[in-house]
Amino acid sequence: MVEWQHGGATALDNLVMLCCQHHDQIHSTEWRIDMSSGKPKFIPPPWMTDLWTQA
């Protein structure tokens, strides 16, 4: 997904419905959304992924 402010299209295949809190988190943190499969996949920041692989 490419954010509108970074040149992303306002098209259904580039949109994800989020509540206000999660919308703000996507814009203010390192979380990313991958839409390559047609469904949103939320990708955590690298430091968080490292925590999961240590457990």
HULINRA-V780361 format. One record per residue. SS is DSSP state (@ for helix, = for strand, . for the rest). NEAR is the number of other C-alpha atoms within 8 Angstrom. D_CENTER is the distance of its C-alpha to the mean C-alpha in Angstrom with 2 decimals. Layout:
BEGIN
SS,NEAR,D_CENTER + SS,NEAR,D_CENTER
END
This chain:
BEGIN
.,9,7.18 + .,8,9.15 + .,8,9.34 + @,8,12.86 + @,5,14.08 + @,6,13.60 + .,7,15.49 + .,10,13.13 + .,8,15.19 + .,7,15.54 + .,6,15.91 + @,5,15.16 + @,6,13.56 + @,11,10.93 + .,8,10.39 + .,5,8.71 + .,4,10.98 + .,7,10.08 + .,6,12.92 + @,6,13.75 + @,7,13.08 + @,8,9.46 + @,9,8.99 + @,8,10.88 + @,9,9.11 + @,10,5.79 + @,7,8.64 + @,6,10.94 + .,7,9.60 + .,8,8.43 + .,10,5.30 + =,9,2.99 + =,9,2.46 + =,11,6.26 + .,11,8.69 + .,6,11.76 + .,6,13.47 + .,6,13.27 + .,7,11.36 + .,9,7.71 + =,7,7.22 + =,8,5.10 + =,8,6.27 + .,9,8.17 + .,10,10.01 + @,6,13.15 + @,6,15.51 + @,8,14.16 + @,9,14.39 + @,8,17.89 + @,8,18.83 + @,7,18.13 + @,6,20.20 + @,5,23.03 + .,4,23.57
END
